[in-house]
Amino acid sequence: MRTYVIGFEETDKSAILIVGGKGANLGELSRIDDIQVPDGFCITTEAYKRITENNLEFNRLLDELTHLKVDDRLNLNKISEEIRTIIENITFPEDIAREVEVYLSRFADQEAFAIRSSATAEDLPTASFAGQQDSFLNVIGKTAILKYISKCWASMFTDRAVTYRIQNGFDHRKVQLAVVVQQMVFPQAAGILFTADPISGNRKTLSIDASFGLGEAMVSGLVNADNYQVHDSVITDKKISAKKLAIYALKDGGTKAVGLSTAQQNRQALTDEQILQLEQLGRKIEAHFGNPQDIEWCLVEDSSPANGYTFYIVQSRPITTLYPIPTRPDATEGSDQENHVYISVGHQQMMTDPMKPLGLSLWQLRAARPMFEAGGRLFVDVTDSLVTARGKANLLEAMEQHDPLIKDALVTITERGDFIKVLPDDEKTLVLVKSTKGLSAADILAQIGNDPTIVANLIKESEASVTLLKQNIQTKSGTDLFDFILDDIAQSKKMIFDSQHMGVIIAAMNASSWLNDQMGEWLGEKNVADVLSQSVSNNITSEMGLALLDVADVIRRYPEVVKYLQQIKTDNFLDELLQLSGGKETRDAIEVFLDQYGMRCAGEIDITNTRWSEKPSILIPIILSNIKNFEAKAGKRKFEQGLNEVSKKEKALLDALALLPDGAQKAIETKQMIGLLRNFAGYREYPKYGIVNRFFVYKQALLKEVEKLQQAKVIEERDDVYYLTFEELREVVLRHKLDLALIGKRKEEHRLFEKLNPPRVITSDGEVVTGKYKHKYLPAGAIAGLAVSSGLIEGRARVILNIADANLEEGDILVTTFTDPSWTPLFVSIKGLVTEVGGLMTHGAVIAREYGLPAVVGLDNATKLIKDGQLIRVNGTDGYVEIL
């Protein structure tokens, strides 16, 4: 027998599929001691099913709606309106009406109620659905209540609710609607309480919005609410707004907006005593649900309590917008009470998308220091560096190179003095890292020397190591393979972090800084190292971009092949090419490229992402673009053009220095630094190439084990194993058992993580601390960023979020979230670069300088502020972008 009506006292969070998110949470709230919840009941989802499941017209329209996209707004709105009309006109079933009447009999005849929608996909930890369905206040009498229950059912198909479901991937048929009928309270004040600050994310700061009358005036935006901030039972901030009106209930039903007197408008809606009492209630509710809550409350004047008022809680839901705090598997619950500061790994690795568990766990294994997961991204705890003067200086200097916004956020945290306590200075902590300005040319040269064979030998060593790895891994299988990979990661880490590897990179960075500093001081020239870094040797990533131009040169000779490539849709095209004139030459050219670079892809630090070797068709749009935009031998010309620019710049600098006092010595030092920069700067990109190369070998070996699991019917879909950690996959290989429920849970989490915007810096309190650029001069309306490659350029902005969607014309300016090495082939077509993520030594900056492209990085929301096709000016010298 179906149950159509359930009282709050009969339900809890386990009944979400019956009473929806709102109803389930009200059931939970009513069970918490000292929490006052207005009484009421729920019309269950069974009632909604009853009125819709056999309605042919409703189901026909629902089928049509299921196939619509968000951008088909005209049809979406039309069909949604037709569905609402059908639902509202369905005769209310008599047996359900009788059950409603039984529950209403518990209240007085003229009792007023709030009628609220409660969907099975709302008030969830992953999606709030706040305001998507309708609510109706101060409804009196059975007839009116039944009418508004029908209106709530119909509100499942408001335009906003339908759009929200499509955007968030919810199936219209799988979301059911219950209705909450809750006793009205008539408050003096009402509002919303967030048990974590929704702006900063700080879990220890509680935020209260409050206004007079019903909360509808505030929720609908009719009035500015007061805001109170509370931290550990101390009111830390108050903003008292002018509240010009309030919404109150009418005697016979409905509501009315009432203007407030001047005196009341600027009065605090809650007293300090009430604010602190509300904080205690909020913390109790948060503890019950186990996560930060968004709570609706009402303050009712009441003579029965000693203080003359009562707080009623009319709803509580999880706050869905907070970024998760990095988890520390090494800490047991409640054992770690220390403050921690975490910085994003993704912002330094140019990959802020979420990683799947296998990719996360492998990157953690190769890391030099522990990395902690949050929202599918990795973070490093830098607290130990911040508490000493030397450690802080080291860290800030490193972040100046990687991401100045991280540096500025860390400075903000330490200067506040309320979160990280710096240890007292002693002789050791006072030995600070020398800044680059303190290093002479001789100091930098002494770090490692200036022998170009050093880099050549390091590359040979890495290539030989990968060749040996490929041979040895063939002999491993089962759990022995996992042990072998762990051992190889440990050995390769020693090689990557070898002093000579790091010495080459640091020497090149110091030479670059020395040239910029000294040429600025001696000649008044800005960022000269940007020009001098063009067309350096041994840059594996920039060479990749030029190599793809060479592939285009092979293919452009064969019109039949070009035509074929323009319409391919599958990845067996390499074999099909053999049927065409020039097909073998084309396949050979692509395969030579893939042999060298096929382990690369977008987001390459995640081993689970599809490599170019696994899906070569990813490269075809770029190759076709190169054929369209360039003439033959463009790669060679671009490289030679860069060499000419460097030669001219070096001669101009040395000639100008010769005219200065001590000019001969200055010229000698400058020439030495240019030589060191030219010899070593290209190696900056090689260590990551080596890591990605090794990881692809691991992946290929692991997937052979996965094939065995598929043959043994342990798994169905190969990609399911990507949602297991390295150790979990090892256990599956060992025991031949797979937890399908865990895979499903991880997939759902990953979909949620894709919607999150990872912070650069987050604390163990959940506070997201943002940094700011400090520009001496910024034109009106300009968007500030970090200058990483000099020059001033104007052109058409091409906003591209996915490399597969790239359709560039020569001379476009690429605007994107981030670029890793897989984006390099696009750099040969563009004349400027703008990214949301990046620093002076991150991939996009290094390659932009080598190709001579003006570039500005680290512009928050650049892909939203700049529209595709707009004319923009990129100032890569001073670090800003103007929309023209």
C-alpha positions in Angstrom: 0.0 0.0 0.0 1.3 3.4 -0.9 1.9 6.0 1.7 0.9 9.5 0.6 1.3 11.6 3.8 4.0 11.4 6.5 4.5 13.6 9.6 7.9 15.2 10.3 8.3 13.0 13.4 7.9 9.9 11.2 10.8 10.7 8.8 14.5 11.3 8.7 17.4 11.5 6.2 16.9 7.8 5.2 13.5 8.8 3.7 14.9 11.2 1.1 13.4 9.3 -1.8 10.0 9.5 -0.1 9.8 13.0 1.2 12.6 14.8 -0.7 15.6 16.6 0.6 13.7 19.4 2.4 11.3 16.9 4.1 14.1 14.6 5.2 16.1 17.4 6.7 13.0 18.7 8.6 12.5 15.2 10.0 16.2 15.2 11.2 15.9 18.8 12.6 12.8 17.8 14.6 14.9 15.1 16.4 17.6 17.5 17.7 17.2 18.5 21.3 16.5 22.2 21.9 15.9 22.9 18.2 12.4 24.3 17.6 10.8 23.2 14.3 7.3 24.3 13.3 5.1 21.2 13.1 4.0 19.8 9.8 3.8 16.9 7.4 5.0 15.8 3.9 3.0 14.8 0.8 5.2 12.0 -0.4 6.7 11.3 -3.8 4.2 8.5 -4.1 1.5 11.1 -4.5 3.5 12.8 -7.3 4.0 9.5 -9.1 0.3 8.7 -8.7 -0.8 11.8 -10.6 1.8 11.6 -13.3 2.8 8.0 -14.0 -0.3 7.1 -16.1 -0.9 10.5 -17.7 -0.1 10.0 -21.4 0.1 13.6 -22.4 2.4 14.4 -19.5 4.8 11.5 -20.4 4.8 12.4 -24.1 5.9 15.9 -23.3 8.4 14.7 -20.7 10.0 12.5 -23.5 10.3 15.6 -25.6 11.8 17.6 -22.8 14.4 14.9 -22.1 16.0 15.4 -25.5 16.3 19.2 -25.2 19.5 21.1 -24.5 19.8 24.3 -22.4 20.4 26.5 -25.4 17.1 25.4 -27.0 15.3 27.9 -24.7 12.2 28.5 -26.8 11.1 24.8 -26.9 12.3 24.3 -23.4 10.1 27.1 -22.1 7.1 26.1 -24.2 7.1 22.4 -23.2 7.7 23.2 -19.5 4.7 25.5 -19.5 2.5 22.8 -21.1 3.6 20.3 -18.5 2.8 22.7 -15.6 -0.7 23.4 -17.0 -1.4 19.6 -17.2 -0.3 19.0 -13.6 -2.3 21.9 -12.2 -5.4 20.8 -14.0 -5.2 17.1 -12.8 -8.1 16.4 -10.4 -6.7 16.0 -6.9 -7.2 12.3 -5.9 -9.8 11.9 -3.2 -7.9 9.3 -1.2 -4.8 11.6 -1.0 -7.0 14.6 -0.1 -8.5 12.5 2.8 -5.0 11.7 4.2 -4.1 15.4 4.0 -7.3 16.2 5.9 -6.5 13.7 8.7 -3.2 15.4 9.3 -4.7 18.9 9.1 -7.2 17.9 11.9 -4.3 18.1 14.3 -4.2 21.8 13.8 -6.7 24.6 14.4 -9.3 25.3 11.7 -7.7 28.6 10.7 -4.1 27.5 11.1 -1.8 29.0 8.4 0.8 26.9 6.6 3.8 27.3 4.3 3.6 25.0 1.3 7.0 24.1 0.0 8.4 21.8 -2.7 10.8 19.1 -1.7 12.5 17.3 -4.5 14.5 14.1 -4.2 17.5 15.9 -5.8 17.6 19.0 -3.6 19.3 20.0 -0.3 21.9 17.4 -1.1 25.7 17.7 -0.3 26.3 17.9 -4.1 23.4 20.1 -5.3 21.2 22.5 -3.4 18.5 23.2 -6.0 17.8 26.3 -3.8 14.8 28.3 -5.2 14.3 26.1 -8.2 10.8 24.9 -7.2 8.1 27.1 -5.7 7.0 27.8 -2.1 3.8 29.5 -0.9 3.4 31.2 2.4 0.4 31.8 4.8 -2.0 29.4 3.1 -5.2 28.9 5.1 -7.9 26.2 4.6 -8.0 22.7 3.1 -9.1 23.9 -0.4 -6.3 26.4 -0.6 -3.8 23.9 0.7 -4.7 21.3 -1.9 -4.5 23.9 -4.7 -1.0 24.9 -3.7 0.2 21.4 -3.3 -0.7 21.0 -7.0 1.1 24.2 -7.8 4.2 22.8 -6.0 4.0 19.7 -8.1 3.8 21.8 -11.2 6.8 23.9 -10.1 9.0 20.8 -10.8 8.8 22.2 -14.4 9.5 25.9 -13.9 12.0 27.0 -16.6 14.7 27.6 -13.9 14.2 24.1 -12.4 14.3 22.3 -15.8 17.4 24.3 -16.8 19.1 23.6 -13.5 18.5 19.8 -13.8 19.9 19.8 -17.4 23.0 21.8 -16.4 23.7 19.5 -13.4 23.0 16.2 -15.2 19.9 15.2 -13.4 17.3 13.0 -15.3 13.9 14.7 -15.3 12.2 11.3 -14.8 14.4 10.3 -11.9 13.8 13.4 -9.8 10.6 13.1 -7.9 8.7 15.8 -5.9 7.3 15.7 -2.4 5.6 18.7 -0.8 6.1 20.0 2.7 3.1 21.4 4.6 4.5 23.3 7.6 2.9 25.4 10.3 3.5 29.1 9.7 5.4 31.2 12.2 5.1 35.0 12.2 8.5 36.3 13.0 9.8 39.6 14.2 13.0 38.8 12.2 14.1 36.1 9.9 17.1 35.1 7.8 19.8 32.7 6.9 22.6 31.3 9.0 25.7 29.8 7.3 27.8 27.7 9.7 30.8 28.4 7.4 31.6 31.7 5.8 30.2 31.2 2.2 32.6 33.9 0.8 36.0 32.8 2.4 35.0 29.2 3.1 36.3 29.5 6.7 34.6 26.7 8.7 35.2 28.5 12.0 33.5 31.7 10.9 29.7 31.7 11.1 27.8 34.1 9.0 24.2 35.4 9.7 22.0 37.4 7.3 19.0 39.0 9.1 16.1 41.3 8.2 12.7 42.2 9.8 9.5 40.2 9.1 9.5 37.1 6.9 12.7 36.1 5.2 11.1 36.4 1.7 12.1 40.1 1.4 15.7 39.2 1.8 15.7 36.0 -0.3 13.9 37.7 -3.2 16.4 40.7 -3.0 13.8 43.3 -2.0 16.0 44.4 1.0 19.6 44.4 2.0 20.0 42.3 5.1 22.2 42.8 8.1 25.2 40.6 8.2 26.9 39.4 11.3 30.1 37.3 11.5 30.9 35.2 14.6 34.1 33.3 15.3 34.3 31.1 18.4 31.4 32.9 20.2 32.9 36.3 19.5 31.1 38.7 17.1 33.9 39.7 14.8 32.0 41.9 12.3 28.6 43.6 11.8 27.2 45.3 8.7 23.9 47.0 9.5 21.9 47.7 6.3 19.1 50.1 5.7 16.0 47.7 5.7 13.4 49.9 4.0 10.6 47.3 4.0 9.5 44.0 5.5 7.1 41.3 4.4 4.4 40.3 6.8 1.6 37.7 6.7 -2.0 38.9 6.2 -4.8 37.8 8.5 -6.8 36.0 5.7 -3.8 34.5 3.9 -1.0 35.7 1.7 1.7 38.3 2.4 2.2 42.0 2.1 5.2 44.3 1.9 5.2 47.0 4.6 7.5 50.1 4.6 9.5 50.5 7.8 10.0 53.7 9.7 13.4 55.5 9.4 14.3 54.6 13.0 13.6 50.9 12.4 15.3 50.8 9.0 18.8 51.2 10.5 18.2 49.2 13.7 20.0 45.9 14.2 17.6 43.1 13.3 19.1 40.9 16.1 20.6 41.8 19.4 24.1 40.7 20.2 22.6 38.2 22.7 20.4 36.8 20.0 23.3 36.5 17.5 25.3 34.4 19.9 22.4 32.2 20.8 21.8 31.6 17.1 25.4 30.7 16.7 25.0 28.0 19.3 22.0 26.6 17.6 23.8 26.6 14.2 26.8 24.7 15.6 24.5 22.1 17.2 22.7 21.6 13.9 26.0 21.4 12.0 27.3 18.8 14.5 24.1 16.7 13.9 24.4 16.7 10.1 28.2 16.4 10.1 28.9 19.1 7.6 28.5 22.9 7.2 24.9 24.0 6.9 22.8 26.7 5.3 20.0 27.2 7.8 16.7 29.2 7.5 15.6 30.6 10.9 12.8 32.8 12.3 12.8 34.9 15.5 9.3 34.9 17.1 8.4 37.1 20.1 7.2 34.7 22.8 6.3 35.5 26.4 6.9 31.9 27.6 10.7 31.8 27.5 12.6 33.9 30.1 14.2 36.0 27.3 10.9 36.7 25.6 11.6 35.1 22.2 12.1 31.8 20.4 14.2 30.8 17.4 12.4 28.5 15.0 14.4 26.5 12.4 12.4 26.1 9.2 15.1 24.5 7.0 18.7 23.2 6.9 20.7 22.1 3.9 24.4 21.4 3.2 26.4 24.3 1.9 27.3 23.0 -1.6 29.7 25.8 -2.7 32.5 25.2 -0.2 35.8 23.8 -1.5 36.7 20.7 0.5 39.6 20.9 3.0 42.6 18.7 2.0 42.3 15.3 3.8 45.2 14.0 5.9 45.1 10.2 6.0 48.0 10.3 8.5 45.8 12.1 11.1 43.1 10.2 13.1 39.8 12.0 13.8 40.3 14.9 16.2 44.1 14.2 16.6 45.3 17.1 14.5 44.4 20.4 16.1 47.2 22.4 14.5 46.6 25.0 11.8 47.8 24.1 8.3 48.3 26.0 5.1 48.0 24.2 1.8 49.0 25.3 -1.7 47.6 24.0 -5.0 49.8 21.6 -7.0 47.7 22.0 -10.1 48.3 25.7 -10.4 52.0 25.0 -10.5 51.7 21.9 -12.8 49.3 23.8 -15.2 46.4 21.3 -14.6 43.7 22.5 -12.4 41.1 20.0 -13.7 40.2 17.2 -11.2 42.3 14.0 -11.5 40.9 10.5 -11.2 42.1 8.4 -8.2 44.7 6.3 -10.1 46.2 9.5 -11.5 46.2 11.2 -8.1 47.8 8.3 -6.2 50.6 7.9 -8.8 51.4 11.6 -8.8 51.5 11.5 -5.0 53.9 8.6 -5.1 56.4 10.5 -7.2 56.2 13.7 -5.2 59.2 15.0 -3.2 56.9 15.8 -0.2 53.5 14.6 0.9 50.5 15.8 -1.2 47.0 15.8 0.1 43.8 15.4 -1.9 40.8 17.7 -1.9 38.1 18.0 -4.6 40.1 15.7 -7.0 43.1 18.0 -6.8 46.4 17.8 -4.9 47.7 20.2 -2.3 51.0 20.5 -0.4 51.1 21.5 3.3 53.6 24.4 3.5 53.1 25.2 7.2 56.5 24.0 8.2 58.1 26.4 5.7 56.1 29.3 6.9 57.0 29.1 10.6 60.7 29.9 10.1 62.2 32.9 8.6 64.5 30.9 6.3 61.7 28.5 5.2 59.3 31.4 4.5 62.0 33.2 2.4 62.7 30.0 0.4 59.0 29.4 -0.2 58.1 32.9 -1.2 61.0 33.2 -3.6 59.9 29.9 -5.2 56.3 31.1 -5.5 57.5 34.3 -7.0 58.7 32.2 -10.0 55.8 29.7 -10.0 52.7 31.8 -9.1 52.9 35.3 -7.5 49.2 35.0 -6.5 50.1 32.1 -4.2 53.0 34.1 -2.9 50.8 37.1 -2.1 48.2 34.9 -0.4 50.9 33.3 1.8 52.2 36.8 2.7 48.6 37.8 3.7 48.3 34.8 6.0 51.6 35.3 7.8 51.2 39.0 8.1 47.8 38.6 9.8 49.6 36.8 12.6 46.4 35.0 13.8 46.8 31.7 12.1 50.5 30.9 11.7 52.9 31.7 14.5 56.4 32.2 13.3 59.1 30.6 15.5 61.5 32.9 17.3 64.5 33.8 15.1 67.9 32.2 16.0 71.2 32.2 14.2 70.1 29.5 11.8 66.8 31.0 10.8 68.5 34.4 10.2 70.6 32.9 7.4 68.1 33.8 4.6 68.2 32.7 1.0 70.1 35.2 -1.1 67.9 37.0 -3.6 69.0 36.8 -7.2 70.0 40.5 -7.0 72.6 39.5 -4.5 74.3 37.0 -6.9 77.1 38.1 -9.2 77.7 36.6 -12.6 80.6 34.7 -11.1 78.3 33.3 -8.4 75.8 32.0 -10.9 78.5 30.5 -13.1 80.0 28.8 -10.1 76.8 27.0 -9.4 77.3 24.4 -12.1 79.6 25.8 -14.8 78.6 26.6 -18.3 79.3 23.4 -20.2 76.6 22.7 -22.9 77.4 19.0 -22.8 75.9 18.8 -19.2 72.4 19.1 -20.6 73.1 16.7 -23.5 74.4 14.1 -21.0 71.4 14.6 -18.7 69.0 14.0 -21.7 71.0 10.9 -22.8 70.9 9.6 -19.2 67.1 10.0 -19.1 66.5 8.4 -22.5 68.7 5.4 -21.6 66.8 5.0 -18.3 63.4 5.0 -20.1 64.7 2.5 -22.7 65.8 0.2 -19.8 62.5 0.6 -18.1 60.6 -0.4 -21.2 62.7 -3.6 -21.4 62.5 -4.6 -17.8 58.8 -3.9 -17.3 57.9 -6.5 -20.0 59.0 -9.2 -17.6 56.7 -8.1 -14.8 53.1 -9.1 -14.2 50.5 -9.4 -11.4 51.5 -7.8 -8.1 55.2 -8.0 -9.1 54.4 -5.3 -11.6 53.1 -2.9 -8.9 56.2 -3.5 -6.8 58.4 -2.9 -9.8 56.7 0.4 -10.6 57.0 1.6 -6.9 60.7 0.8 -7.0 61.2 2.6 -10.4 59.4 5.7 -9.1 61.7 5.7 -6.1 64.8 5.4 -8.3 63.6 8.0 -10.9 62.8 10.5 -8.1 66.5 10.3 -7.1 67.5 11.1 -10.6 65.0 14.0 -11.1 66.0 15.7 -7.9 69.7 15.1 -8.4 71.7 18.2 -7.7 72.9 18.4 -11.4 69.4 18.4 -12.7 68.2 21.0 -10.3 71.5 23.0 -10.7 70.9 23.4 -14.4 67.4 24.7 -14.0 68.3 27.0 -11.1 71.3 28.4 -12.9 69.2 29.2 -16.0 66.6 30.9 -13.8 69.2 32.9 -12.0 70.9 33.9 -15.3 67.5 35.1 -16.6 66.9 37.1 -13.4 70.4 38.5 -13.5 70.0 39.7 -17.1 66.7 41.4 -16.3 67.9 43.0 -13.2 71.3 44.2 -14.5 70.1 45.4 -17.9 67.3 47.2 -16.2 69.8 48.9 -13.8 72.5 49.6 -16.4 70.6 50.3 -19.6 67.0 50.9 -18.4 65.8 47.9 -20.5 62.9 45.8 -19.3 62.7 41.9 -19.4 65.5 41.4 -21.9 65.7 37.7 -21.0 62.4 37.2 -22.7 63.9 38.0 -26.1 67.2 36.2 -25.3 65.2 33.0 -24.5 63.9 32.6 -28.0 64.9 29.4 -30.0 67.1 27.9 -27.2 68.4 24.4 -27.7 67.2 21.3 -26.0 63.6 22.5 -25.3 61.7 19.3 -25.9 58.4 21.0 -25.7 59.0 23.8 -28.1 60.7 21.4 -30.5 57.4 19.4 -30.4 55.4 22.3 -31.7 57.9 22.8 -34.6 57.9 19.0 -35.3 54.2 19.1 -35.9 54.7 21.8 -38.5 57.1 19.4 -40.2 54.3 16.8 -40.2 52.1 19.3 -41.9 54.7 19.8 -44.5 54.6 16.1 -45.4 50.8 16.0 -45.6 50.3 19.3 -47.5 51.8 17.7 -50.7 48.8 15.2 -50.9 45.4 17.0 -51.4 43.6 13.6 -51.3 45.0 13.0 -47.8 44.1 16.5 -46.6 40.6 16.0 -47.8 40.3 12.6 -46.1 41.7 14.0 -42.8 39.1 16.8 -42.8 36.3 14.3 -42.4 37.7 11.5 -40.2 35.7 10.5 -37.1 37.5 7.4 -35.9 41.0 6.4 -34.8 41.6 3.7 -37.3 42.5 6.4 -39.9 46.2 5.6 -39.8 45.6 2.2 -41.4 43.0 3.6 -43.8 45.5 6.2 -45.0 47.4 3.4 -46.8 44.7 3.3 -49.5 45.4 6.9 -50.5 48.1 8.5 -52.6 50.6 9.9 -50.0 48.9 7.9 -47.3 52.0 5.9 -46.3 54.1 9.0 -46.1 51.5 10.6 -44.0 51.2 7.7 -41.6 55.0 7.4 -41.3 55.3 11.1 -40.5 52.5 10.9 -37.8 54.0 7.8 -36.3 57.5 9.3 -36.1 55.9 12.2 -34.2 54.0 9.9 -31.9 57.1 7.8 -31.2 58.7 10.9 -29.7 55.7 12.8 -28.3 52.8 10.3 -28.2 52.8 10.0 -24.4 51.7 13.6 -24.1 48.1 14.9 -23.8 46.1 17.6 -22.1 46.3 17.3 -18.3 49.2 14.9 -18.7 50.0 14.6 -15.0 46.9 12.5 -14.7 47.9 9.0 -16.0 44.2 8.3 -16.8 43.9 11.0 -19.4 43.9 9.9 -23.0 47.4 10.1 -24.7 48.0 11.2 -28.3 49.2 7.7 -29.0 45.9 6.3 -27.7 43.8 8.7 -29.8 45.9 10.2 -32.6 42.8 12.0 -34.1 43.3 14.6 -31.3 46.2 16.0 -33.4 44.4 16.2 -36.7 42.7 19.6 -36.2 46.1 21.1 -35.3 47.8 19.6 -38.3 45.1 20.8 -40.6 45.4 24.3 -39.0 49.1 24.3 -39.7 48.5 23.3 -43.3 46.0 26.1 -43.7 47.9 28.9 -41.8 51.5 28.2 -42.9 53.7 27.7 -45.9 56.2 24.9 -46.2 59.2 24.9 -43.8 57.6 27.3 -41.4 59.1 25.5 -38.5 62.6 26.1 -39.6 61.9 29.7 -40.4 60.3 30.3 -37.0 63.4 28.9 -35.3 65.8 30.9 -37.4 63.7 34.0 -36.9 64.1 33.5 -33.1 67.9 33.1 -33.5 68.1 36.3 -35.5 66.1 38.2 -32.8 68.5 36.9 -30.1 71.6 37.8 -32.2 70.3 41.4 -32.8 69.4 41.8 -29.1 72.7 40.5 -27.8 74.7 42.8 -30.1 72.6 45.8 -29.1 73.1 45.1 -25.4 76.8 44.5 -25.7 77.3 47.7 -27.9 75.3 49.8 -25.3 77.3 48.3 -22.4 80.6 49.1 -24.0 79.8 52.8 -23.7 79.3 52.7 -19.9 81.9 53.0 -17.2 83.5 49.6 -16.7 81.6 48.7 -19.9 84.1 46.0 -21.0 83.7 44.1 -17.7 79.9 44.5 -17.8 79.8 43.2 -21.4 81.9 40.2 -20.5 79.6 39.3 -17.6 76.5 39.8 -19.7 77.8 37.6 -22.5 78.6 34.9 -20.0 75.0 35.1 -18.6 73.5 35.1 -22.1 75.6 32.0 -22.9 74.5 30.2 -19.8 70.8 31.1 -20.4 71.0 29.8 -24.0 72.7 26.6 -23.0 70.5 25.7 -20.0 67.1 27.4 -20.3 65.7 24.7 -22.7 66.3 22.0 -20.2 63.5 23.5 -17.9 60.9 21.4 -19.9 62.8 18.1 -20.0 62.3 16.7 -16.4 58.5 16.7 -16.7 58.8 15.1 -20.2 60.9 12.4 -18.6 58.3 11.8 -15.9 55.4 11.7 -18.4 57.4 9.3 -20.5 57.9 6.9 -17.6 54.3 7.2 -16.6 53.1 6.2 -20.0 55.2 3.1 -19.8 53.6 2.3 -16.4 50.1 2.9 -17.9 50.7 0.5 -20.8 51.9 -2.2 -18.5 49.0 -1.7 -16.0 46.4 -1.8 -18.8 47.7 -5.2 -19.8 46.8 -6.4 -16.3 43.4 -4.7 -16.7 42.9 -6.7 -19.9 43.4 -9.9 -17.9 40.8 -8.7 -15.4 38.4 -8.1 -18.2 39.0 -11.6 -19.7 38.4 -13.0 -16.2 35.1 -11.0 -16.0 36.3 -9.2 -12.9 35.6 -5.8 -14.6 33.4 -4.8 -17.5 34.7 -1.4 -18.5 38.4 -0.8 -18.7 38.2 2.8 -17.5 36.5 1.7 -14.2 40.0 1.0 -12.8 40.8 4.7 -13.2 38.6 5.3 -10.2 40.8 3.1 -8.0 44.0 4.2 -6.3 47.2 2.5 -7.3 47.1 0.3 -4.1 43.4 -0.5 -4.6 44.1 -1.6 -8.2 46.9 -3.8 -6.8 44.4 -5.5 -4.4 42.0 -6.1 -7.3 44.7 -7.8 -9.3 45.6 -9.9 -6.3 42.1 -10.9 -5.1 40.1 -10.6 -8.4 37.4 -8.7 -6.6 36.0 -5.3 -7.6 33.8 -3.1 -5.5 31.3 -1.7 -8.1 29.6 0.5 -5.5 32.9 2.2 -4.8 33.5 2.8 -8.5 30.0 4.3 -8.8 30.6 6.6 -5.8 34.0 7.7 -7.2 32.4 8.5 -10.6 29.7 10.6 -8.9 32.4 12.4 -6.8 34.4 13.1 -10.0 31.4 14.7 -11.7 31.0 17.0 -8.6 34.7 17.8 -8.6 34.5 19.0 -12.2 32.2 21.8 -11.1 34.5 23.1 -8.4 37.0 25.9 -8.8 40.2 24.9 -7.0 41.8 27.6 -4.8 45.5 28.5 -5.0 45.7 28.6 -1.2 43.4 27.0 1.4 43.8 26.6 5.2 42.8 23.8 7.5 39.9 26.0 8.5 38.7 25.9 4.9 39.5 29.6 4.3 40.4 30.3 0.7 42.9 33.1 0.8 43.4 35.0 -2.5 46.4 37.0 -3.6 46.5 40.2 -5.6 48.9 41.6 -8.2 50.6 44.9 -7.4 50.8 47.0 -10.5 52.4 50.4 -10.5 50.3 51.5 -13.4 47.1 49.9 -14.7 45.0 51.5 -17.5 41.3 52.0 -16.7 39.3 48.9 -17.4 42.4 46.7 -17.9 42.5 43.2 -16.5 45.6 42.7 -14.3 47.8 39.6 -14.6 51.4 38.6 -14.5 53.8 39.6 -17.2 55.8 36.5 -18.3 56.8 37.3 -21.9 57.5 40.8 -23.1 55.8 42.6 -26.0 52.6 44.4 -26.9 50.2 42.9 -29.3 46.7 43.4 -30.5 44.5 40.8 -32.1 41.4 38.6 -32.1 40.8 36.7 -28.8 40.1 33.0 -29.3 38.7 31.7 -26.0 39.4 28.0 -26.1 38.7 25.6 -23.1 39.4 22.4 -24.9 42.3 21.8 -27.3 40.0 19.6 -29.5 37.9 22.7 -30.2 40.8 24.8 -31.3 40.1 26.5 -34.7 42.9 29.2 -34.9 43.8 31.6 -37.6 47.4 32.8 -37.7 47.7 35.9 -35.6 44.9 35.0 -33.1 45.5 35.5 -29.3 44.9 32.3 -27.3 42.8 32.8 -24.2 42.4 29.7 -22.0 42.4 28.5 -18.4 45.8 26.9 -18.5 48.3 25.4 -21.0 50.4 22.3 -20.4 52.9 20.9 -23.0 50.0 19.4 -25.1 49.0 23.0 -26.1 52.4 23.8 -27.5 51.5 22.9 -31.1 48.9 25.7 -31.0 51.6 28.3 -30.0 53.0 28.3 -33.6 49.8 29.8 -34.9 49.1 32.5 -32.3 50.7 35.8 -31.6 49.8 36.2 -28.0 48.8 34.2 -24.9 46.5 34.8 -22.0 45.8 32.2 -19.3 44.0 32.1 -15.9 46.7 30.0 -14.3 50.5 30.3 -14.5 53.7 31.9 -13.3 57.0 33.0 -14.6 58.5 29.5 -14.9 55.4 27.5 -15.8 55.0 25.8 -19.2 53.0 28.5 -21.1 55.4 31.3 -20.0 58.6 29.3 -20.9 57.3 28.4 -24.4 55.8 31.9 -25.0 59.2 33.4 -24.4 61.0 30.9 -26.6 58.5 31.6 -29.5 58.6 35.4 -28.8 54.9 35.6 -28.0 53.7 38.4 -25.6 52.0 36.6 -22.7 50.1 37.5 -19.6 49.1 34.7 -17.1 47.2 34.4 -13.9 44.2 36.5 -14.9 41.3 35.1 -12.8 38.2 34.5 -14.9 39.9 35.5 -18.1 37.8 33.1 -20.1 34.7 34.7 -18.8 35.8 38.4 -18.8 37.1 38.1 -22.4 34.6 37.0 -25.1 35.6 34.9 -28.1 36.2 37.1 -31.1 36.8 40.3 -29.2 39.7 42.6 -30.1 42.2 42.7 -27.2 45.6 44.2 -26.4 48.1 42.0 -24.5 50.8 43.9 -22.7 53.3 41.1 -21.9 55.8 43.7 -20.6 53.7 45.2 -17.8 51.2 42.4 -17.3 47.7 43.4 -18.3 45.1 42.9 -21.0 42.8 45.5 -22.4 39.5 44.7 -24.2 39.4 47.1 -27.2 
